[in-house]
């Protein structure tokens, strides 16, 4: 008689001992949510190579295997319990005259038998589900059959917690509705009527002991249930699981060196579409100067009606994939599929006031976005970046106008249009008005990309110890004196007499080729390691009578300049370093890169010579083989480490598109409902710890 009591106390004490806890956390909800977030973050960080998913699945298999063993053990105990109770009832009914109390005994047996059969059904169903989950990695009950990547699938944890909660509830019902009444009735019957035969006493004692032992185990489940519901914040309703969605973004690129412009455009667009598989949301179009640009853009309008694009001429070719496509005519198309983004192109002619020209055109393009803003909730605020292709000369002032319209921290990425022989055959174009082409203006696109993008502008040259201060300027790009001496004299001394013969010329010689070895430079802040960050400036001409030096970037009186130097190896290797650096400092992994737009200075390309193909291979490797297009331009624009966009020469600019969303979007994996991080409900999802991050 005392055994059930002691068994009950022992099991309850074991359930409440410090060394034993329910498998569902009994810590506070906020602490549990914090630990879940940290765990998921570490899983996300470690799953770059996909190996953690396999590790997590193996851990899941072990836990599920242990759960199945536990189910089998409880099945065996319930079977023994019901068997002993049945033997007691049979013994009573066959050995005594039937009385009313026997009906109660039979009723108690029927309740125990019914609950045990229900338990068998539940356990068989759970074991089948667990076997399927172990074999396939997902449950057939899930609406979304694929696993949530990034480690352990939170639905596995949630379903295990639900099974445990239901288990505690059912075991509580068994304890109070079957075991306890059986114990009370039989103990009372023994106390009133005595034992009977020896075999019957032993059987009845065994039945009471078995029921007491079962009640003790189930009482422990009851205690855990109370702790979960009252102290751990566990709710009876099923916990939601929300998955962070990647950006619905794809990139593609295509090219053709066919002489027929229309046919070349068809080939390039078809290749691009082969990678996108969907209508592009925006395209960048590059053609060499010797093509029929109007014919190419007319074909593009037929192939992709209504799709915004912008672009310009490129010098001698482009970098695409692991090849430098040079030596002939070229049409290249880079496209991005971004249905949740918005792309607003613009184009304008330069006047004597390029700052105001850029400001007005930018404001007009931005007004198009404001008109569609309510329909594009995945983007907001300023553009992710501005794609820029302008005619050479007013680039610095154009950037000033863009900064005035959009804020100085809006990234401007691109390059100045170029031709093959520096004869002014460059062009700029965009999709407005059926395709607008100009030769002395600027085409641009405000790009509100739904994905996170990262860009930076780098030089392939290193600073030397030769430096001075600009003491006189004529206009914005003619350096008259350095340290109050004729600029070419100082510059020639820095180079060790590199320009001595050219200085004796009666003409004003072009020095673009010669100065590619020794460009000038300016400090524009520091990088993340505290090292000075330079923009390089390409000297283009010597004015022999005055000793002035013409350059391709704006310089102001009082600014310091330094001589730079470099080698072909530096130029070839640095472009790949640009892409790697961007990915490394962006916070997203190489597996999240979807594509890239690259600007590789035409002067640097010519300086690299035959090694340019090696640069393409290195760049392709650094970008993980994702679609990119590298234009060759007569000026480069991009962001510096201080967050400001600048213009430079002999530089590399790269913009990397990732699969991470600019505005987080989460999906309820059970209902298919999506919520943006800007929605009020997102705070509830975050507070309840329902979010599984990437």
Wavefront OBJ file of the C-alpha trace (Angstrom):
o trace
v 0.000 0.000 0.000
v 2.825 2.400 0.817
v 4.677 1.689 -2.428
v 2.566 3.973 -4.668
v 3.077 6.854 -2.274
v 6.844 6.452 -2.126
v 7.051 5.938 -5.871
v 5.058 9.103 -6.438
v 7.234 11.149 -4.099
v 10.421 9.711 -5.587
v 9.428 10.516 -9.164
v 8.238 14.019 -8.259
v 11.496 14.688 -6.396
v 13.480 13.490 -9.387
v 11.500 15.780 -11.657
v 12.227 18.791 -9.448
v 15.869 18.062 -8.650
v 18.466 20.692 -9.770
v 20.224 18.218 -11.956
v 17.157 17.377 -14.000
v 15.150 19.707 -16.195
v 12.427 19.263 -18.770
v 13.899 19.150 -22.267
v 11.867 22.266 -23.072
v 13.742 25.186 -21.558
v 12.539 26.383 -18.171
v 14.504 29.646 -18.340
v 12.781 32.995 -18.779
v 11.268 33.713 -22.209
v 13.589 36.653 -22.873
v 16.688 34.688 -21.944
v 15.563 31.723 -24.008
v 14.823 33.991 -26.992
v 18.253 35.602 -26.672
v 20.031 32.242 -26.569
v 18.035 31.058 -29.580
v 19.053 34.145 -31.535
v 22.706 33.723 -30.624
v 22.544 30.053 -31.532
v 20.957 30.779 -34.880
v 23.402 33.555 -35.578
v 26.329 31.243 -34.930
v 24.724 28.589 -37.092
v 24.253 31.101 -39.892
v 27.827 32.271 -39.650
v 29.249 28.775 -39.686
v 27.096 27.431 -42.504
v 28.905 29.223 -45.292
v 30.131 25.998 -46.835
v 26.864 24.174 -46.180
v 28.565 21.670 -43.884
v 26.700 22.739 -40.790
v 23.370 21.602 -42.250
v 24.743 18.058 -42.342
v 26.050 18.364 -38.788
v 22.703 19.715 -37.605
v 20.821 16.906 -39.343
v 23.059 14.351 -37.667
v 22.320 15.916 -34.267
v 18.630 15.854 -35.093
v 18.852 12.162 -35.977
v 20.452 11.349 -32.634
v 17.811 13.279 -30.695
v 14.975 11.753 -32.691
v 16.446 8.281 -32.225
v 16.508 8.825 -28.461
v 12.921 10.048 -28.597
v 11.826 6.888 -30.429
v 13.520 4.700 -27.806
v 11.665 6.596 -25.090
v 8.362 6.044 -26.898
v 9.034 2.309 -27.150
v 9.902 2.090 -23.432
v 6.689 3.847 -22.402
v 4.713 1.604 -24.733
v 6.183 -1.440 -22.960
v 5.391 -0.039 -19.493
v 1.804 0.765 -20.449
v 1.394 -2.720 -21.908
v 2.606 -4.332 -18.671
v 0.381 -2.037 -16.605
v -2.785 -2.860 -18.593
v -1.910 -6.584 -18.606
v -1.581 -6.714 -14.809
v -4.820 -4.753 -14.349
v -6.611 -7.138 -16.716
v -5.391 -10.156 -14.751
v -6.688 -8.578 -11.531
v -10.124 -7.989 -13.049
v -10.266 -11.547 -14.435
v -9.246 -12.944 -11.050
v -11.931 -10.952 -9.243
v -14.704 -11.781 -11.693
v -13.941 -15.516 -11.711
v -13.286 -15.943 -7.996
v -16.107 -13.931 -6.419
v -19.834 -13.446 -6.809
v -20.532 -10.470 -9.016
v -21.294 -7.256 -7.085
v -21.684 -3.580 -8.000
v -18.084 -2.734 -7.073
v -16.914 -5.080 -9.782
v -18.492 -2.731 -12.333
v -16.301 0.079 -11.016
v -13.244 -2.146 -11.348
v -14.184 -3.049 -14.928
v -14.823 0.614 -15.696
v -11.392 1.601 -14.381
v -9.838 -1.102 -16.535
v -11.728 0.167 -19.600
v -10.489 3.733 -18.964
v -6.901 2.524 -18.620
v -7.255 0.321 -21.701
v -8.798 3.140 -23.744
v -6.098 5.643 -22.781
v -3.393 3.090 -23.488
v -4.822 2.362 -26.939
v -4.978 6.065 -27.690
v -1.384 6.350 -26.513
v -0.428 3.505 -28.847
v -2.002 5.322 -31.798
v -0.266 8.578 -30.954
v 3.078 6.853 -30.461
v 2.819 4.926 -33.720
v 2.012 8.105 -35.591
v 4.871 9.983 -33.931
v 7.325 7.158 -34.617
v 6.340 7.061 -38.298
v 6.771 10.827 -38.506
v 10.158 10.617 -36.807
v 11.335 7.852 -39.145
v 10.295 9.933 -42.156
v 12.014 12.992 -40.712
v 15.235 11.098 -40.044
v 15.195 9.602 -43.541
v 14.307 12.742 -45.538
v 15.354 15.645 -43.313
v 11.858 17.181 -43.302
v 8.389 16.276 -42.058
v 5.546 15.393 -44.408
v 3.303 17.577 -42.234
v 5.233 20.716 -43.117
v 3.718 22.996 -45.721
v 7.197 23.921 -46.925
v 8.902 20.599 -47.553
v 12.416 21.986 -47.995
v 14.603 22.421 -44.950
v 15.352 25.881 -43.657
v 19.078 26.283 -44.276
v 21.602 27.566 -41.777
v 21.900 24.651 -39.370
v 19.154 22.953 -37.393
v 15.699 23.507 -38.806
v 13.681 25.354 -36.100
v 10.582 23.364 -37.063
v 12.314 20.198 -35.864
v 12.851 21.850 -32.486
v 9.318 23.242 -32.438
v 7.708 19.906 -33.319
v 9.787 18.130 -30.674
v 8.632 20.664 -28.097
v 5.025 20.213 -29.225
v 5.309 16.435 -28.924
v 6.772 16.796 -25.472
v 4.044 19.202 -24.387
v 1.322 16.895 -25.701
v 3.096 13.975 -24.052
v 3.058 15.743 -20.685
v -0.632 16.537 -21.102
v -1.568 12.988 -22.043
v 0.515 11.423 -19.261
v -1.178 13.807 -16.808
v -4.584 12.595 -17.992
v -3.472 8.990 -17.577
v -2.172 9.687 -14.070
v -5.306 11.384 -12.746
v -7.953 9.470 -14.712
v -6.555 5.929 -14.751
v -3.698 5.240 -12.330
v -4.820 7.232 -9.262
v -8.439 5.969 -9.293
v -7.157 2.390 -9.692
v -4.817 2.796 -6.718
v -7.472 4.374 -4.467
v -10.132 1.825 -5.363
v -7.935 -1.237 -4.890
v -6.272 -0.005 -1.698
v -9.698 0.762 -0.248
v -11.046 -2.644 -1.351
v -8.135 -4.451 0.258
v -8.603 -2.492 3.476
v -12.325 -3.323 3.639
v -12.476 -6.954 2.489
v -9.064 -8.377 3.230
v -6.762 -10.250 1.032
v -8.250 -13.486 -0.289
v -5.968 -16.201 -1.614
v -2.216 -15.922 -1.730
v -2.019 -15.714 -5.537
v -4.746 -13.096 -5.630
v -3.019 -11.001 -2.949
v 0.247 -11.117 -4.851
v -1.466 -10.172 -8.103
v -3.409 -7.321 -6.528
v -0.308 -6.025 -4.747
v 1.621 -6.140 -8.001
v -1.196 -4.258 -9.703
v -1.233 -1.539 -7.051
v 2.564 -1.269 -7.146
v 2.591 -1.071 -10.922
v -0.106 1.587 -10.911
v 1.804 3.493 -8.240
v 5.001 3.325 -10.212
v 3.172 4.514 -13.341
v 1.467 7.271 -11.388
v 4.840 8.445 -10.087
v 6.267 8.650 -13.584
v 3.198 10.434 -14.893
v 3.101 12.766 -11.920
v 6.605 13.857 -12.919
v 5.176 14.698 -16.343
v 2.426 16.662 -14.603
v 5.001 18.648 -12.606
v 6.932 19.443 -15.804
v 3.711 20.488 -17.506
v 2.935 22.933 -14.701
v 6.460 24.354 -14.884
v 6.242 24.798 -18.636
v 2.854 26.473 -18.626
v 3.254 28.645 -15.533
v 6.936 29.453 -15.311
v 8.455 29.025 -18.779
v 5.888 30.928 -20.792
v 5.088 27.979 -23.052
v 1.711 28.347 -24.761
v -0.716 25.690 -25.812
v -0.955 27.155 -29.305
v 1.655 26.058 -31.863
v 4.719 28.285 -32.000
v 5.136 30.195 -35.225
v 8.293 29.771 -37.278
v 9.303 32.662 -39.506
v 12.136 32.315 -42.000
v 14.255 35.193 -43.260
v 13.932 35.325 -47.027
v 16.806 36.131 -49.384
v 16.338 38.843 -51.959
v 14.633 37.696 -55.142
v 17.564 38.884 -57.227
v 19.424 37.327 -60.158
v 22.078 38.738 -62.477
v 23.046 37.823 -66.011
v 25.495 38.975 -68.663
v 25.904 38.440 -72.377
v 28.164 39.723 -75.153
v 28.927 39.417 -78.828
v 31.788 40.566 -81.053
v 29.680 40.258 -84.212
v 30.144 43.259 -86.513
v 26.418 43.568 -87.242
v 25.166 45.652 -84.315
v 21.558 44.434 -84.408
v 22.587 40.796 -84.488
v 25.221 41.371 -81.807
v 22.564 42.900 -79.553
v 20.270 39.907 -80.069
v 23.066 37.472 -79.184
v 24.146 39.429 -76.099
v 20.573 39.808 -74.835
v 19.825 36.118 -75.398
v 22.901 35.114 -73.377
v 21.892 37.475 -70.579
v 18.347 36.086 -70.537
v 19.732 32.564 -70.423
v 21.199 33.357 -66.996
v 18.290 35.447 -65.721
v 15.421 33.259 -66.999
v 13.131 36.224 -66.266
v 12.553 39.663 -67.748
v 15.285 41.954 -66.403
v 14.374 44.851 -64.135
v 17.340 46.946 -65.275
v 20.187 46.635 -67.782
v 23.568 48.241 -68.317
v 24.491 48.310 -72.005
v 28.047 48.774 -73.255
v 29.180 49.028 -76.895
v 32.447 49.975 -78.524
v 32.460 53.310 -80.348
v 32.610 51.706 -83.817
v 29.112 50.187 -83.558
v 25.803 51.581 -84.843
v 24.472 52.489 -81.429
v 21.021 53.533 -82.598
v 20.481 50.208 -84.362
v 21.539 48.281 -81.283
v 19.267 50.193 -78.913
v 16.293 49.872 -81.288
v 16.694 46.095 -81.243
v 16.979 46.137 -77.455
v 13.712 48.087 -77.222
v 12.031 45.326 -79.241
v 13.534 42.543 -77.154
v 12.830 44.123 -73.762
v 10.031 46.671 -74.126
v 9.650 48.906 -71.113
v 12.794 47.682 -69.375
v 14.931 50.606 -68.135
v 18.579 50.696 -69.183
v 21.537 53.041 -69.321
v 25.141 52.792 -70.464
v 27.831 54.159 -72.696
v 30.669 53.313 -75.035
v 33.593 51.321 -73.682
v 37.231 51.394 -74.763
v 38.203 48.417 -76.975
v 36.096 45.823 -75.141
v 35.198 44.594 -71.681
v 35.960 41.997 -69.025
v 33.311 39.262 -68.906
v 33.676 36.018 -67.005
v 37.236 34.726 -67.140
v 38.049 36.521 -70.407
v 39.052 39.945 -71.590
v 36.881 40.407 -74.694
v 39.116 42.791 -76.670
v 40.430 43.327 -80.172
v 37.230 43.963 -82.112
v 33.744 45.355 -81.919
v 31.716 44.497 -78.834
v 28.155 44.650 -77.573
v 27.676 43.648 -73.920
v 24.544 43.563 -71.764
v 24.444 43.120 -67.993
v 21.001 42.647 -66.450
v 19.473 42.287 -63.015
v 16.154 40.656 -62.176
v 14.763 42.456 -59.132
v 10.943 42.563 -59.197
v 10.756 44.229 -55.781
v 13.249 46.945 -56.723
v 12.807 50.141 -58.721
v 15.105 51.637 -61.352
v 14.652 55.192 -62.607
v 16.924 56.230 -65.527
v 17.809 59.765 -66.527
v 19.913 61.606 -69.089
v 20.904 65.229 -69.601
v 23.216 67.407 -71.704
v 26.039 69.220 -69.998
v 25.947 73.012 -69.971
v 28.283 75.496 -68.347
v 26.682 74.581 -65.006
v 27.075 70.804 -64.595
v 26.259 70.895 -60.860
v 22.829 72.365 -61.557
v 22.343 70.077 -64.574
v 22.961 66.977 -62.457
v 20.821 68.245 -59.572
v 17.747 68.904 -61.739
v 17.982 65.632 -63.653
v 18.459 63.663 -60.445
v 15.451 65.276 -58.785
v 13.315 64.483 -61.829
v 14.349 60.832 -61.772
v 13.689 60.668 -58.032
v 10.162 61.993 -58.527
v 9.428 58.883 -60.619
v 10.342 56.729 -57.640
v 8.170 58.758 -55.261
v 5.203 58.199 -57.557
v 5.684 54.410 -57.271
v 6.877 54.284 -53.668
v 3.639 52.836 -52.254
v 3.915 49.881 -54.637
v 7.557 49.215 -53.773
v 7.614 48.581 -50.047
v 10.837 46.552 -50.198
v 12.826 49.725 -50.942
v 12.680 53.176 -49.426
v 14.663 56.341 -48.834
v 17.630 57.147 -51.027
v 18.794 54.861 -53.848
v 20.987 51.860 -53.101
v 23.344 53.357 -55.670
v 23.424 55.588 -58.741
v 24.813 54.060 -61.917
v 26.772 56.763 -63.783
v 28.093 57.083 -67.343
v 29.020 60.615 -68.329
v 31.140 62.340 -70.916
v 34.720 63.032 -69.760
v 35.496 66.340 -68.010
v 32.696 67.470 -65.639
v 32.582 64.274 -63.530
v 33.582 65.885 -60.207
v 30.938 68.584 -60.570
v 28.335 66.018 -61.634
v 28.973 64.085 -58.424
v 28.555 67.337 -56.519
v 25.113 67.794 -58.107
v 24.095 64.222 -57.273
v 25.232 64.691 -53.665
v 23.228 67.895 -53.461
v 20.082 66.096 -54.644
v 20.427 62.754 -52.819
v 22.866 63.333 -49.974
v 26.611 62.890 -50.016
v 26.468 59.335 -48.660
v 24.488 57.945 -51.600
v 26.895 55.698 -53.542
v 27.591 56.774 -57.123
v 29.241 54.039 -59.160
v 30.271 54.014 -62.809
v 32.703 55.298 -65.370
v 33.175 58.053 -67.921
v 32.331 57.001 -71.465
v 35.293 56.126 -73.676
v 36.243 55.362 -77.270
v 39.051 53.300 -78.795
v 41.497 56.060 -79.673
v 40.697 59.172 -77.552
v 39.158 61.026 -80.515
v 35.910 62.006 -78.803
v 33.661 59.324 -80.329
v 32.226 58.368 -76.960
v 28.455 58.200 -76.406
v 26.026 57.921 -73.518
v 22.486 56.534 -73.639
v 19.441 55.492 -71.624
v 15.967 54.067 -72.238
v 14.028 57.344 -71.864
v 11.931 58.442 -74.845
v 12.452 55.172 -76.663
v 16.228 55.337 -76.300
v 18.128 58.627 -76.000
v 21.734 58.963 -77.181
v 24.108 61.854 -76.559
v 27.836 62.490 -76.879
v 28.236 65.394 -74.449
v 25.981 64.516 -71.582
v 25.436 62.080 -68.752
v 23.261 58.980 -68.505
v 22.485 57.649 -65.056
v 20.011 55.440 -63.202
v 18.766 55.730 -59.641
v 18.849 52.120 -58.491
v 16.566 51.215 -55.591
v 17.706 47.611 -55.318
v 15.851 45.297 -52.929
v 19.156 43.556 -52.178
v 22.143 44.822 -50.224
v 24.878 46.119 -52.515
v 28.442 47.059 -51.667
v 30.901 49.055 -53.727
v 34.261 50.752 -53.515
v 36.777 52.648 -55.627
v 40.429 51.521 -55.571
v 43.675 52.518 -57.212
v 46.190 50.047 -58.572
v 49.117 52.304 -57.684
v 51.127 53.000 -54.548
v 52.148 56.394 -53.170
v 55.815 57.402 -53.229
v 57.575 59.863 -50.939
v 57.494 62.602 -53.625
v 54.803 65.151 -52.755
v 54.005 68.834 -52.913
v 51.265 71.462 -52.697
v 49.356 72.847 -55.688
v 49.929 76.583 -55.573
v 48.276 77.734 -58.817
v 45.463 76.339 -61.009
v 43.957 77.404 -64.304
v 40.406 76.155 -64.305
v 39.794 72.906 -62.501
v 42.180 70.561 -64.309
v 45.292 72.458 -65.322
v 47.974 72.467 -62.608
v 50.191 75.482 -63.231
v 52.579 75.349 -60.273
v 53.540 72.960 -57.517
v 55.333 74.523 -54.538
v 55.449 77.786 -56.585
v 57.417 76.143 -59.389
v 56.242 75.104 -62.866
v 54.294 71.912 -62.375
v 56.104 69.893 -65.079
v 59.516 70.735 -63.614
v 58.518 69.378 -60.206
v 56.736 66.379 -61.706
v 59.710 65.579 -63.969
v 62.096 65.694 -61.006
v 59.839 63.306 -59.096
v 60.005 60.817 -61.971
v 63.791 61.080 -62.334
v 63.650 62.863 -65.730
v 60.919 60.717 -67.308
v 59.548 63.725 -69.282
v 62.802 65.574 -70.140
v 62.592 64.932 -73.886
v 58.867 65.704 -74.066
v 59.399 69.022 -72.264
v 61.619 70.170 -75.140
v 58.838 69.628 -77.674
v 57.388 72.663 -79.474
v 53.943 71.077 -79.297
v 51.952 70.386 -76.160
v 52.568 66.623 -76.050
v 50.049 64.021 -74.936
v 51.526 62.035 -72.030
v 48.693 59.594 -71.275
v 50.845 56.553 -72.048
v 53.951 57.835 -70.261
v 52.093 58.987 -67.147
v 50.435 55.590 -66.690
v 53.652 54.550 -64.961
v 53.787 57.629 -62.675
v 50.336 59.112 -62.069
v 49.627 61.717 -59.438
v 47.503 61.071 -56.378
v 45.690 62.611 -53.427
v 44.923 61.306 -49.939
v 41.154 60.885 -49.491
v 40.875 59.562 -45.955
v 41.913 56.307 -44.322
v 40.873 52.692 -44.754
v 39.724 50.392 -41.928
v 43.355 49.683 -41.001
v 44.192 53.360 -40.600
v 46.228 53.482 -43.807
v 45.836 56.511 -46.121
v 43.473 55.951 -49.027
v 44.420 57.535 -52.362
v 42.658 58.509 -55.521
v 44.952 58.513 -58.523
v 44.944 61.323 -61.103
v 46.004 60.771 -64.691
v 48.175 63.543 -66.225
v 47.205 63.884 -69.902
v 49.200 66.743 -71.424
v 52.197 69.044 -70.946
v 51.839 72.739 -71.728
v 55.453 73.366 -72.696
v 55.332 77.178 -72.757
v 53.919 77.598 -69.259
v 55.091 74.350 -67.681
v 51.529 73.420 -66.706
v 50.257 69.839 -66.510
v 46.746 68.923 -67.654
v 45.009 66.191 -65.633
v 41.779 64.202 -65.864
v 40.426 65.044 -62.391
v 39.584 68.279 -60.591
v 42.268 69.702 -58.311
v 42.115 72.803 -56.101
v 44.783 75.275 -55.048
v 46.231 74.425 -51.653
v 45.655 70.707 -52.011
v 48.523 68.277 -51.576
v 49.436 65.855 -54.329
v 51.835 62.928 -54.376
v 53.470 60.937 -57.128
v 52.201 57.373 -57.456
v 53.925 54.441 -59.068
v 52.932 50.953 -60.106
v 53.672 47.896 -62.162
v 51.638 45.728 -64.497
v 51.539 43.071 -61.795
v 50.020 45.560 -59.336
v 47.324 46.545 -61.824
v 46.485 42.955 -62.733
v 46.329 41.730 -59.144
v 44.628 44.733 -57.589
v 41.326 44.398 -59.470
v 40.760 40.944 -57.955
v 41.763 42.381 -54.592
v 39.063 45.025 -55.008
v 36.322 42.400 -55.356
v 37.685 40.262 -52.526
v 37.974 43.276 -50.251
v 34.384 44.319 -50.950
v 33.049 40.848 -50.173
v 35.249 40.523 -47.086
v 34.183 43.864 -45.577
v 30.537 43.733 -46.624
v 29.391 41.183 -44.071
v 27.976 38.759 -46.639
v 29.668 35.623 -47.874
v 30.878 34.766 -51.365
v 27.946 32.341 -51.658
v 25.594 35.304 -51.273
v 27.095 37.220 -54.218
v 24.696 37.347 -57.173
v 26.645 39.490 -59.616
v 28.772 42.581 -60.056
v 29.345 45.672 -62.146
v 33.012 46.561 -62.583
v 34.805 49.597 -63.952
v 38.399 49.016 -65.084
v 40.169 52.166 -66.265
v 41.005 52.158 -69.979
v 44.434 53.610 -69.229
v 45.155 50.868 -66.712
v 43.901 48.304 -69.229
v 46.317 49.607 -71.872
v 49.110 49.701 -69.301
v 48.431 46.045 -68.378
v 48.656 45.039 -72.046
v 48.520 41.298 -72.690
v 48.168 40.602 -68.967
v 44.594 41.913 -68.952
v 43.303 38.370 -69.499
v 44.926 37.316 -66.230
v 43.083 40.168 -64.518
v 39.771 38.812 -65.868
v 40.538 35.331 -64.543
v 41.457 36.634 -61.110
v 38.377 38.842 -60.987
v 36.110 35.981 -62.009
v 37.552 33.806 -59.238
v 37.218 36.572 -56.648
v 33.514 36.946 -57.536
v 32.846 33.224 -57.350
v 32.060 32.918 -61.060
v 28.931 35.075 -60.758
v 27.849 37.214 -63.750
v 29.771 40.475 -64.018
v 30.700 43.006 -66.694
v 33.814 45.164 -66.553
v 33.746 48.315 -68.715
v 36.883 50.258 -69.714
v 36.362 53.973 -69.147
v 38.139 57.345 -69.231
v 37.371 58.062 -65.598
v 36.090 56.044 -62.662
v 33.530 56.856 -59.979
v 32.815 55.021 -56.763
v 32.768 55.096 -52.983
v 35.755 55.650 -50.734
v 36.072 54.225 -47.204
v 34.789 57.515 -45.735
v 31.422 56.917 -47.445
v 31.807 59.660 -50.051
v 31.694 59.098 -53.796
v 34.567 60.522 -55.821
v 35.983 60.602 -59.313
v 39.464 59.351 -60.147
v 41.659 57.982 -62.931
v 43.584 54.761 -63.468
v 41.329 53.213 -60.857
v 38.956 50.291 -60.378
v 35.381 50.600 -59.205
v 33.258 47.585 -58.343
v 29.698 47.130 -57.153
v 28.733 43.725 -55.746
v 25.083 42.629 -55.561
v 24.215 40.176 -52.779
v 21.212 38.007 -51.955
v 20.625 39.795 -48.658
v 17.624 42.031 -48.488
v 17.932 45.753 -47.963
v 14.696 45.572 -45.935
v 14.308 42.228 -44.181
v 11.393 40.073 -45.297
v 10.262 37.059 -43.300
v 7.936 34.215 -44.232
v 5.686 32.143 -41.991
v 6.670 28.665 -43.131
v 3.318 27.228 -42.045
v 0.917 29.783 -43.549
v 3.035 31.289 -46.339
v 2.415 34.824 -45.065
v 5.220 37.371 -45.591
v 6.036 40.373 -43.389
v 8.583 43.157 -43.909
v 10.750 44.463 -41.095
v 9.063 47.848 -41.563
v 5.674 46.348 -40.626
v 4.529 46.734 -36.987
v 3.991 42.971 -36.695
v 7.691 42.361 -37.237
v 8.457 43.571 -33.707
v 6.067 40.963 -32.301
v 7.737 38.211 -34.342
v 11.151 39.333 -33.130
v 10.076 39.650 -29.496
v 8.588 36.150 -29.451
v 11.773 34.607 -30.836
v 9.976 33.144 -33.853
v 12.500 34.329 -36.444
v 15.082 32.020 -37.995
v 17.746 34.236 -39.560
v 19.945 33.363 -42.528
l 1 2 3 4 5 6 7 8 9 10 11 12 13 14 15 16 17 18 19 20 21 22 23 24 25 26 27 28 29 30 31 32 33 34 35 36 37 38 39 40 41 42 43 44 45 46 47 48 49 50 51 52 53 54 55 56 57 58 59 60 61 62 63 64 65 66 67 68 69 70 71 72 73 74 75 76 77 78 79 80 81 82 83 84 85 86 87 88 89 90 91 92 93 94 95 96 97 98 99 100 101 102 103 104 105 106 107 108 109 110 111 112 113 114 115 116 117 118 119 120 121 122 123 124 125 126 127 128 129 130 131 132 133 134 135 136 137 138 139 140 141 142 143 144 145 146 147 148 149 150 151 152 153 154 155 156 157 158 159 160 161 162 163 164 165 166 167 168 169 170 171 172 173 174 175 176 177 178 179 180 181 182 183 184 185 186 187 188 189 190 191 192 193 194 195 196 197 198 199 200 201 202 203 204 205 206 207 208 209 210 211 212 213 214 215 216 217 218 219 220 221 222 223 224 225 226 227 228 229 230 231 232 233 234 235 236 237 238 239 240 241 242 243 244 245 246 247 248 249 250 251 252 253 254 255 256 257 258 259 260 261 262 263 264 265 266 267 268 269 270 271 272 273 274 275 276 277 278 279 280 281 282 283 284 285 286 287 288 289 290 291 292 293 294 295 296 297 298 299 300 301 302 303 304 305 306 307 308 309 310 311 312 313 314 315 316 317 318 319 320 321 322 323 324 325 326 327 328 329 330 331 332 333 334 335 336 337 338 339 340 341 342 343 344 345 346 347 348 349 350 351 352 353 354 355 356 357 358 359 360 361 362 363 364 365 366 367 368 369 370 371 372 373 374 375 376 377 378 379 380 381 382 383 384 385 386 387 388 389 390 391 392 393 394 395 396 397 398 399 400 401 402 403 404 405 406 407 408 409 410 411 412 413 414 415 416 417 418 419 420 421 422 423 424 425 426 427 428 429 430 431 432 433 434 435 436 437 438 439 440 441 442 443 444 445 446 447 448 449 450 451 452 453 454 455 456 457 458 459 460 461 462 463 464 465 466 467 468 469 470 471 472 473 474 475 476 477 478 479 480 481 482 483 484 485 486 487 488 489 490 491 492 493 494 495 496 497 498 499 500 501 502 503 504 505 506 507 508 509 510 511 512 513 514 515 516 517 518 519 520 521 522 523 524 525 526 527 528 529 530 531 532 533 534 535 536 537 538 539 540 541 542 543 544 545 546 547 548 549 550 551 552 553 554 555 556 557 558 559 560 561 562 563 564 565 566 567 568 569 570 571 572 573 574 575 576 577 578 579 580 581 582 583 584 585 586 587 588 589 590 591 592 593 594 595 596 597 598 599 600 601 602 603 604 605 606 607 608 609 610 611 612 613 614 615 616 617 618 619 620 621 622 623 624 625 626 627 628 629 630 631 632 633 634 635 636 637 638 639 640 641 642 643 644 645 646 647 648 649 650 651 652 653 654 655 656 657 658 659 660 661 662 663 664 665 666 667 668 669 670 671 672 673 674 675 676 677 678 679 680 681 682 683 684 685 686 687 688 689 690 691 692 693 694
